[in-house]
Amino acid sequence: MKFNTKLIHGNLKIDETGATNTPIYLSNAYAHNSAEKLEDIFSGRAVGYAYTRISNPTVISFERRMTSIEDGMVATSAASGMSAIYLAIMNTVQPGDEIVASSALYGGTYTLIRNLKSFGIKIKFLDEMNEKSLNEAITKDTKLVFTETMGNPKLDVLDIEPVSRICKINNIILIIDSTMTTPYLIKPLQYGADIVIHSTSKYINGTSNSIGGIIIDGGSSKYSNIKYNNFKPYIEKFGSMAFTAKLKDTVGRDIGSPLSPFNAFLNLTGLETLSLRMKEHCKNALVVAKYLDDNKKVSQVNYAGLKSSRYYNLIEKYYKNGAGGILTFRLGSKEKAFKFLNNLKLILNLTNIGDTKSIIIHPSSTICSNNTEEEKIQMGVYDDLLRLSVGIEDSEDIIEDIEQALKAV
Ligand SMILES: *Cc1c(COP(=O)(O)O)cnc(C)c1O
């Protein structure tokens, strides 16, 4: 199957009722008619359901669909993007290990990783994640590189091939958050990432009606390297499924943050139109970026799809379908940025991205308000910067709203 077909049919299993959508199984537990059967399910000898914190048919259906569209091996969902990131990192590292991460990460992820210092995990943030900086940063203790396909909100585009090559040479697990780009734009596993993460709350769900996250495991062979002794029993028993087997057996079970079956259903429904939506998001974002770039009141329009962007060559290299739906721009001062926000009529002022609706935020006073001034600069967040997640309305209406609000500035 090709991509658009997989969005709708990938790993679809129709049950005996013939229902074309996997029903929402709102049941915490599953009865079995023999003690032996339940024992086998618990031991992993038999496939089946025991308790929805561990697995649920609707949730599995969503995980299998995501596995299919990312060309992965197996996936584990979680209650939010943040819990997916936490689980994936804590499944990999132990005290004494080192994480090298991009400093332009989503604010919540930056703080999460920074806070791991109190668990005895060493952290290095890189302002630029590239071949040179990574080679200089890694040590024998580096077990994990964490980065995003496009930083949120810095919008720096990752040159994924050289980064994954270095991780391969040095046997370092590469985890990539692809929330901003989705598999419509890029499939990081194809370029050598070991694990892909999404906050499914954004483009995957598509209409902002449920929070969720997912970890897609590409089935890496790196865990058999001597430095991943924490994976040893799982490598022996589960081979290339070791990451997910360990996750389900340890931190996944311990933290207990499953995706709700109801949210899994909403995500499955939203996913079917991912390509249609992303195509419109990318098209509209380019139109809006060009409009803003031509306006004298606006400076530093950051959208990698503009030919003037320093990342344009990477868009040409990796992003054949478009440069995504998010852009940032600056208005000269916080006062002007606020005035602009307060005069918008259509575009909503809120913290989110990836909705069908156009949404905008002033990151410095909101999503990055927990970060220090120094961190904000590393993240490309300035006092006059606005982040716009361009929706799939008619672009003329989006531009008309921007135009009238700019008049007030
Ligand atoms: C929103 C977001 C997250 C966090 O996801 P939640 O579902 O809100 O917990 C992580 N990474 C990126 C890039 C995001 O945009």
The ligand as a Gaussian input file, in Angstrom:
#p B3LYP/6-31G(d) Opt

LIG

0 1
 C        2.860000      19.684000      21.740000
 C        4.182000      19.076000      21.577000
 C        4.663000      18.139000      22.505000
 C        3.877000      17.774000      23.752000
 O        2.741000      17.061000      23.445000
 P        1.404000      17.025000      24.375000
 O        0.523000      16.104000      23.627000
 O        0.900000      18.414000      24.482000
 O        1.842000      16.478000      25.694000
 C        5.899000      17.581000      22.265000
 N        6.636000      17.916000      21.186000
 C        6.213000      18.809000      20.291000
 C        7.075000      19.148000      19.117000
 C        4.980000      19.431000      20.451000
 O        4.565000      20.341000      19.549000

